[in-house]
Amino acid sequence: MEVGDRGAVGVGRAAVAKRQYRMGARAEAAAATGERILETAEAAFDELPFDELTLAVVAERAGVSVQTIIRRFGGKDGLFLATLQHAGAKMAAGRTVEPSGDPKEIVGVLIDHYEEYGDRLLRTLAQEDRVPTLRVLTDLGRGFHLAWCEQAFAPALKGLRGAKRERRAAQLAAVTDIYVWKVLRRDRQLGIAQTKLAILELLEPLLEPSP
C-alpha cells in the first residue's frame, strides 16, 4: 500500500469515527429529552386532573415542542401511558421484599411506599372509570399488588390449595390495599407508626400457619 493510500484509509476511518460519535451524541440527547418529557409529565400528573393535562402544558414545562412529544410518543394517550409505566417501574422497585421476611419489615416497606406514592395512586384510581388509559394502568397495578402479596407472604400461603389459597391471597391483598392505608392515614389521621401497627394487627390472623 502506498503512503497516499494509507493516508486515505486514515482519513476514512477518522470520518467514520466522527459520524459514529455524532450519532451516539444524538442518541444520548434524544434519550435525555425523552426522559425529561416523562419526568415532566409525571410531575404534572401529580398537580393536574388528567383532563387538564395537555401536550402543550407538558411541552412548555419540558422545554420542547408539541410535535417533539407527538413524534416520540404518538399523542396524549401514548405519552401518559409511557409516563405511568415509567413511574410504575420506579414505584415497583421500591417494594422489593424477601418472601420469608419479617412481617414488620414487609409492612414497613409497604407503608413507606404508600407514604411516597399513595396520594398519586388514589388520584389515578379516582379517574380510572372515565379515562381508559388510566384503567389499563390501574388493572396492572391490582395484578402487581396481588402478586406482591403472594411473594411477600409466601409462608402464609404454603400448603394451601384451590379456593382456600385464593381466598387467603385475596384477604392479604385486601388488608394491605391502598384504600386501607387511606382510611387509616387520611380519614382517621393515624400516625405512620400507628398505621403500621394497625396493618400488622389486621394481618396477624392471616399469617398463622395453615393447620
Phi and psi in degrees as GROMACS dihedral restraints (atoms count N, CA, C in turn):
[ dihedral_restraints ]
;  ai    aj    ak    al  type     phi  dphi    fc
    3     4     5     6     1   -74.3    20    10
    4     5     6     7     1   161.2    20    10
    6     7     8     9     1   -58.0    20    10
    7     8     9    10     1   -41.7    20    10
    9    10    11    12     1   -62.7    20    10
   10    11    12    13     1   -37.3    20    10
   12    13    14    15     1   -65.3    20    10
   13    14    15    16     1   -42.3    20    10
   15    16    17    18     1   -62.7    20    10
   16    17    18    19     1   -37.1    20    10
   18    19    20    21     1   -64.2    20    10
   19    20    21    22     1   -40.7    20    10
   21    22    23    24     1   -65.8    20    10
   22    23    24    25     1   -40.1    20    10
   24    25    26    27     1   -62.4    20    10
   25    26    27    28     1   -42.4    20    10
   27    28    29    30     1   -62.4    20    10
   28    29    30    31     1   -42.1    20    10
   30    31    32    33     1   -64.5    20    10
   31    32    33    34     1   -39.5    20    10
   33    34    35    36     1   -64.4    20    10
   34    35    36    37     1   -42.5    20    10
   36    37    38    39     1   -64.6    20    10
   37    38    39    40     1   -39.8    20    10
   39    40    41    42     1   -62.9    20    10
   40    41    42    43     1   -38.7    20    10
   42    43    44    45     1   -66.6    20    10
   43    44    45    46     1   -41.3    20    10
   45    46    47    48     1   -63.6    20    10
   46    47    48    49     1   -45.4    20    10
   48    49    50    51     1   -61.0    20    10
   49    50    51    52     1   -38.4    20    10
   51    52    53    54     1   -65.6    20    10
   52    53    54    55     1   -42.2    20    10
   54    55    56    57     1   -64.4    20    10
   55    56    57    58     1   -42.1    20    10
   57    58    59    60     1   -62.6    20    10
   58    59    60    61     1   -39.9    20    10
   60    61    62    63     1   -62.3    20    10
   61    62    63    64     1   -44.9    20    10
   63    64    65    66     1   -63.3    20    10
   64    65    66    67     1   -41.6    20    10
   66    67    68    69     1   -63.9    20    10
   67    68    69    70     1   -41.5    20    10
   69    70    71    72     1   -63.9    20    10
   70    71    72    73     1   -40.8    20    10
   72    73    74    75     1   -64.6    20    10
   73    74    75    76     1   -41.5    20    10
   75    76    77    78     1   -64.8    20    10
   76    77    78    79     1   -40.0    20    10
   78    79    80    81     1   -64.5    20    10
   79    80    81    82     1   -41.0    20    10
   81    82    83    84     1   -64.8    20    10
   82    83    84    85     1   -41.4    20    10
   84    85    86    87     1   -64.6    20    10
   85    86    87    88     1   -40.7    20    10
   87    88    89    90     1   -64.9    20    10
   88    89    90    91     1   -41.0    20    10
   90    91    92    93     1   -64.3    20    10
   91    92    93    94     1   -40.7    20    10
   93    94    95    96     1   -65.2    20    10
   94    95    96    97     1   -39.1    20    10
   96    97    98    99     1   -64.6    20    10
   97    98    99   100     1   -43.5    20    10
   99   100   101   102     1   -61.2    20    10
  100   101   102   103     1   -42.3    20    10
  102   103   104   105     1   -64.1    20    10
  103   104   105   106     1   -40.6    20    10
  105   106   107   108     1   -64.3    20    10
  106   107   108   109     1   -40.1    20    10
  108   109   110   111     1   -63.4    20    10
  109   110   111   112     1   -45.3    20    10
  111   112   113   114     1   -64.4    20    10
  112   113   114   115     1   -43.9    20    10
  114   115   116   117     1   -64.5    20    10
  115   116   117   118     1   -37.8    20    10
  117   118   119   120     1   -66.6    20    10
  118   119   120   121     1   -45.0    20    10
  120   121   122   123     1   -64.0    20    10
  121   122   123   124     1   -37.4    20    10
  123   124   125   126     1   -63.2    20    10
  124   125   126   127     1   -44.4    20    10
  126   127   128   129     1   -65.2    20    10
  127   128   129   130     1   -40.4    20    10
  129   130   131   132     1   -66.3    20    10
  130   131   132   133     1   -34.5    20    10
  132   133   134   135     1   -62.1    20    10
  133   134   135   136     1   -32.1    20    10
  135   136   137   138     1   -73.9    20    10
  136   137   138   139     1   -16.0    20    10
  138   139   140   141     1  -103.7    20    10
  139   140   141   142     1   -30.6    20    10
  141   142   143   144     1  -125.4    20    10
  142   143   144   145     1   148.1    20    10
  144   145   146   147     1   -61.5    20    10
  145   146   147   148     1   153.5    20    10
  147   148   149   150     1   -56.6    20    10
  148   149   150   151     1   -37.5    20    10
  150   151   152   153     1   -63.1    20    10
  151   152   153   154     1   -26.6    20    10
  153   154   155   156     1   -94.3    20    10
  154   155   156   157     1    -2.6    20    10
  156   157   158   159     1   -87.0    20    10
  157   158   159   160     1    92.0    20    10
  159   160   161   162     1   -96.0    20    10
  160   161   162   163     1   160.4    20    10
  162   163   164   165     1   -61.7    20    10
  163   164   165   166     1   -33.4    20    10
  165   166   167   168     1   -63.3    20    10
  166   167   168   169     1   -39.7    20    10
  168   169   170   171     1   -62.9    20    10
  169   170   171   172     1   -47.5    20    10
  171   172   173   174     1   -65.8    20    10
  172   173   174   175     1   -42.8    20    10
  174   175   176   177     1   -60.8    20    10
  175   176   177   178     1   -44.4    20    10
  177   178   179   180     1   -62.8    20    10
  178   179   180   181     1   -45.0    20    10
  180   181   182   183     1   -68.5    20    10
  181   182   183   184     1   -33.2    20    10
  183   184   185   186     1   -86.0    20    10
  184   185   186   187     1   -10.6    20    10
  186   187   188   189     1    73.6    20    10
  187   188   189   190     1    33.8    20    10
  189   190   191   192     1  -130.5    20    10
  190   191   192   193     1   175.1    20    10
  192   193   194   195     1   -90.4    20    10
  193   194   195   196     1   158.7    20    10
  195   196   197   198     1   -59.6    20    10
  196   197   198   199     1   -39.0    20    10
  198   199   200   201     1   -62.4    20    10
  199   200   201   202     1   -34.2    20    10
  201   202   203   204     1   -61.7    20    10
  202   203   204   205     1   -43.1    20    10
  204   205   206   207     1   -65.6    20    10
  205   206   207   208     1   -43.5    20    10
  207   208   209   210     1   -63.1    20    10
  208   209   210   211     1   -43.9    20    10
  210   211   212   213     1   -61.9    20    10
  211   212   213   214     1   -36.9    20    10
  213   214   215   216     1   -84.5    20    10
  214   215   216   217     1   -37.8    20    10
  216   217   218   219     1  -119.4    20    10
  217   218   219   220     1    -9.2    20    10
  219   220   221   222     1    78.7    20    10
  220   221   222   223     1    26.5    20    10
  222   223   224   225     1   111.9    20    10
  223   224   225   226     1  -177.5    20    10
  225   226   227   228     1   -63.9    20    10
  226   227   228   229     1   -47.9    20    10
  228   229   230   231     1   -61.2    20    10
  229   230   231   232     1   -42.4    20    10
  231   232   233   234     1   -63.8    20    10
  232   233   234   235     1   -41.2    20    10
  234   235   236   237     1   -63.0    20    10
  235   236   237   238     1   -48.1    20    10
  237   238   239   240     1   -77.8    20    10
  238   239   240   241     1   -25.2    20    10
  240   241   242   243     1   -65.7    20    10
  241   242   243   244     1   -45.3    20    10
  243   244   245   246     1   -63.6    20    10
  244   245   246   247     1   -38.9    20    10
  246   247   248   249     1   -64.3    20    10
  247   248   249   250     1   -46.1    20    10
  249   250   251   252     1   -71.7    20    10
  250   251   252   253     1   -31.9    20    10
  252   253   254   255     1   -67.2    20    10
  253   254   255   256     1   -41.1    20    10
  255   256   257   258     1   -61.5    20    10
  256   257   258   259     1   -47.2    20    10
  258   259   260   261     1   -66.9    20    10
  259   260   261   262     1   -39.5    20    10
  261   262   263   264     1   -61.9    20    10
  262   263   264   265     1   -37.0    20    10
  264   265   266   267     1   -63.4    20    10
  265   266   267   268     1   -41.1    20    10
  267   268   269   270     1   -66.9    20    10
  268   269   270   271     1   -41.2    20    10
  270   271   272   273     1   -66.0    20    10
  271   272   273   274     1   -41.9    20    10
  273   274   275   276     1   -64.2    20    10
  274   275   276   277     1   -35.4    20    10
  276   277   278   279     1   -62.5    20    10
  277   278   279   280     1   -26.7    20    10
  279   280   281   282     1   -83.3    20    10
  280   281   282   283     1     1.2    20    10
  282   283   284   285     1  -113.5    20    10
  283   284   285   286     1    22.9    20    10
  285   286   287   288     1   -71.6    20    10
  286   287   288   289     1   128.3    20    10
  288   289   290   291     1  -139.8    20    10
  289   290   291   292     1   159.1    20    10
  291   292   293   294     1   -85.1    20    10
  292   293   294   295     1   138.1    20    10
  294   295   296   297     1   -57.4    20    10
  295   296   297   298     1   -32.4    20    10
  297   298   299   300     1  -102.7    20    10
  298   299   300   301     1    22.2    20    10
  300   301   302   303     1   -71.8    20    10
  301   302   303   304     1   165.7    20    10
  303   304   305   306     1   -65.9    20    10
  304   305   306   307     1   131.5    20    10
  306   307   308   309     1   -54.2    20    10
  307   308   309   310     1   -36.0    20    10
  309   310   311   312     1   -62.2    20    10
  310   311   312   313     1   -40.5    20    10
  312   313   314   315     1   -67.8    20    10
  313   314   315   316     1   -41.1    20    10
  315   316   317   318     1   -62.4    20    10
  316   317   318   319     1   -48.1    20    10
  318   319   320   321     1   -64.6    20    10
  319   320   321   322     1   -37.2    20    10
  321   322   323   324     1   -60.2    20    10
  322   323   324   325     1   -44.9    20    10
  324   325   326   327     1   -60.9    20    10
  325   326   327   328     1   -44.4    20    10
  327   328   329   330     1   -63.4    20    10
  328   329   330   331     1   -49.5    20    10
  330   331   332   333     1   -68.2    20    10
  331   332   333   334     1   -37.1    20    10
  333   334   335   336     1   -60.9    20    10
  334   335   336   337     1   -38.1    20    10
  336   337   338   339     1   -63.5    20    10
  337   338   339   340     1   -45.7    20    10
  339   340   341   342     1   -65.9    20    10
  340   341   342   343     1   -34.9    20    10
  342   343   344   345     1   -62.1    20    10
  343   344   345   346     1   -35.0    20    10
  345   346   347   348     1   -82.9    20    10
  346   347   348   349     1   -39.5    20    10
  348   349   350   351     1  -119.5    20    10
  349   350   351   352     1    -2.3    20    10
  351   352   353   354     1   -58.9    20    10
  352   353   354   355     1   -44.3    20    10
  354   355   356   357     1   -65.4    20    10
  355   356   357   358     1   -36.6    20    10
  357   358   359   360     1   -63.8    20    10
  358   359   360   361     1   -43.4    20    10
  360   361   362   363     1   -62.2    20    10
  361   362   363   364     1   -41.8    20    10
  363   364   365   366     1   -65.2    20    10
  364   365   366   367     1   -39.2    20    10
  366   367   368   369     1   -62.4    20    10
  367   368   369   370     1   -40.5    20    10
  369   370   371   372     1   -65.3    20    10
  370   371   372   373     1   -45.9    20    10
  372   373   374   375     1   -63.4    20    10
  373   374   375   376     1   -34.4    20    10
  375   376   377   378     1   -67.2    20    10
  376   377   378   379     1   -19.4    20    10
  378   379   380   381     1  -108.3    20    10
  379   380   381   382     1    -1.6    20    10
  381   382   383   384     1   -65.3    20    10
  382   383   384   385     1   -31.2    20    10
  384   385   386   387     1   -71.2    20    10
  385   386   387   388     1   -22.6    20    10
  387   388   389   390     1  -111.4    20    10
  388   389   390   391     1    -1.7    20    10
  390   391   392   393     1  -128.1    20    10
  391   392   393   394     1   100.3    20    10
  393   394   395   396     1   -54.7    20    10
  394   395   396   397     1   -36.4    20    10
  396   397   398   399     1   -59.7    20    10
  397   398   399   400     1   -41.5    20    10
  399   400   401   402     1   -70.4    20    10
  400   401   402   403     1   -34.0    20    10
  402   403   404   405     1   -62.7    20    10
  403   404   405   406     1   -37.2    20    10
  405   406   407   408     1   -58.4    20    10
  406   407   408   409     1   -45.1    20    10
  408   409   410   411     1   -71.9    20    10
  409   410   411   412     1   -38.8    20    10
  411   412   413   414     1   -68.1    20    10
  412   413   414   415     1   -34.7    20    10
  414   415   416   417     1   -64.9    20    10
  415   416   417   418     1   -40.8    20    10
  417   418   419   420     1   -62.8    20    10
  418   419   420   421     1   -39.0    20    10
  420   421   422   423     1   -63.2    20    10
  421   422   423   424     1   -40.1    20    10
  423   424   425   426     1   -63.7    20    10
  424   425   426   427     1   -42.1    20    10
  426   427   428   429     1   -63.7    20    10
  427   428   429   430     1   -40.4    20    10
  429   430   431   432     1   -62.4    20    10
  430   431   432   433     1   -43.7    20    10
  432   433   434   435     1   -63.9    20    10
  433   434   435   436     1   -41.8    20    10
  435   436   437   438     1   -63.8    20    10
  436   437   438   439     1   -45.2    20    10
  438   439   440   441     1   -63.6    20    10
  439   440   441   442     1   -37.1    20    10
  441   442   443   444     1   -63.1    20    10
  442   443   444   445     1   -44.1    20    10
  444   445   446   447     1   -62.6    20    10
  445   446   447   448     1   -41.6    20    10
  447   448   449   450     1   -64.3    20    10
  448   449   450   451     1   -32.9    20    10
  450   451   452   453     1   -78.3    20    10
  451   452   453   454     1   -49.8    20    10
  453   454   455   456     1   -63.4    20    10
  454   455   456   457     1   -37.7    20    10
  456   457   458   459     1  -109.4    20    10
  457   458   459   460     1    33.6    20    10
  459   460   461   462     1   -54.0    20    10
  460   461   462   463     1   -40.4    20    10
  462   463   464   465     1   -60.2    20    10
  463   464   465   466     1   -31.7    20    10
  465   466   467   468     1   -73.9    20    10
  466   467   468   469     1   -17.5    20    10
  468   469   470   471     1  -100.5    20    10
  469   470   471   472     1    -8.3    20    10
  471   472   473   474     1   -61.5    20    10
  472   473   474   475     1   131.3    20    10
  474   475   476   477     1    87.1    20    10
  475   476   477   478     1   -11.0    20    10
  477   478   479   480     1   -84.8    20    10
  478   479   480   481     1   146.7    20    10
  480   481   482   483     1  -136.1    20    10
  481   482   483   484     1   157.7    20    10
  483   484   485   486     1    56.4    20    10
  484   485   486   487     1  -136.0    20    10
  486   487   488   489     1   -63.3    20    10
  487   488   489   490     1   -32.4    20    10
  489   490   491   492     1   -66.6    20    10
  490   491   492   493     1   -42.8    20    10
  492   493   494   495     1   -66.0    20    10
  493   494   495   496     1   -43.1    20    10
  495   496   497   498     1   -60.6    20    10
  496   497   498   499     1   -42.1    20    10
  498   499   500   501     1   -65.9    20    10
  499   500   501   502     1   -42.9    20    10
  501   502   503   504     1   -65.6    20    10
  502   503   504   505     1   -40.9    20    10
  504   505   506   507     1   -62.4    20    10
  505   506   507   508     1   -39.6    20    10
  507   508   509   510     1   -66.3    20    10
  508   509   510   511     1   -37.6    20    10
  510   511   512   513     1   -64.5    20    10
  511   512   513   514     1   -43.8    20    10
  513   514   515   516     1   -61.6    20    10
  514   515   516   517     1   -41.7    20    10
  516   517   518   519     1   -66.0    20    10
  517   518   519   520     1   -37.2    20    10
  519   520   521   522     1   -68.4    20    10
  520   521   522   523     1   -44.5    20    10
  522   523   524   525     1   -64.6    20    10
  523   524   525   526     1   -32.1    20    10
  525   526   527   528     1   -99.7    20    10
  526   527   528   529     1    13.4    20    10
  528   529   530   531     1   -69.6    20    10
  529   530   531   532     1   154.7    20    10
  531   532   533   534     1   -57.7    20    10
  532   533   534   535     1   -32.5    20    10
  534   535   536   537     1   -72.4    20    10
  535   536   537   538     1   -27.2    20    10
  537   538   539   540     1   -68.2    20    10
  538   539   540   541     1   -43.4    20    10
  540   541   542   543     1   -57.5    20    10
  541   542   543   544     1   -41.7    20    10
  543   544   545   546     1   -61.4    20    10
  544   545   546   547     1   -46.4    20    10
  546   547   548   549     1   -60.0    20    10
  547   548   549   550     1   -44.9    20    10
  549   550   551   552     1   -72.4    20    10
  550   551   552   553     1   -44.8    20    10
  552   553   554   555     1   -89.4    20    10
  553   554   555   556     1   -42.5    20    10
  555   556   557   558     1   -92.6    20    10
  556   557   558   559     1   -45.7    20    10
  558   559   560   561     1   -79.4    20    10
  559   560   561   562     1   -49.3    20    10
  561   562   563   564     1   -91.7    20    10
  562   563   564   565     1   -11.5    20    10
  564   565   566   567     1    58.1    20    10
  565   566   567   568     1    40.5    20    10
  567   568   569   570     1   -71.7    20    10
  568   569   570   571     1   152.9    20    10
  570   571   572   573     1   -72.1    20    10
  571   572   573   574     1   170.9    20    10
  573   574   575   576     1   -63.2    20    10
  574   575   576   577     1   -46.1    20    10
  576   577   578   579     1   -61.9    20    10
  577   578   579   580     1   -41.8    20    10
  579   580   581   582     1   -68.1    20    10
  580   581   582   583     1   -33.8    20    10
  582   583   584   585     1   -65.7    20    10
  583   584   585   586     1   -43.8    20    10
  585   586   587   588     1   -61.5    20    10
  586   587   588   589     1   -42.8    20    10
  588   589   590   591     1   -64.2    20    10
  589   590   591   592     1   -42.1    20    10
  591   592   593   594     1   -61.4    20    10
  592   593   594   595     1   -42.3    20    10
  594   595   596   597     1   -65.6    20    10
  595   596   597   598     1   -41.8    20    10
  597   598   599   600     1   -60.5    20    10
  598   599   600   601     1   -41.9    20    10
  600   601   602   603     1   -65.3    20    10
  601   602   603   604     1   -36.9    20    10
  603   604   605   606     1   -68.5    20    10
  604   605   606   607     1   -32.3    20    10
  606   607   608   609     1   -78.5    20    10
  607   608   609   610     1   -27.6    20    10
  609   610   611   612     1   -49.1    20    10
  610   611   612   613     1   -48.3    20    10
  612   613   614   615     1   -63.6    20    10
  613   614   615   616     1   -25.5    20    10
  615   616   617   618     1   -84.8    20    10
  616   617   618   619     1   -13.2    20    10
  618   619   620   621     1   -97.7    20    10
  619   620   621   622     1    -1.6    20    10
  621   622   623   624     1   -67.8    20    10
  622   623   624   625     1   140.7    20    10
  624   625   626   627     1   -58.2    20    10
  625   626   627   628     1   143.2    20    10
  627   628   629   630     1   -69.7    20    10
  628   629   630   631     1   136.4    20    10
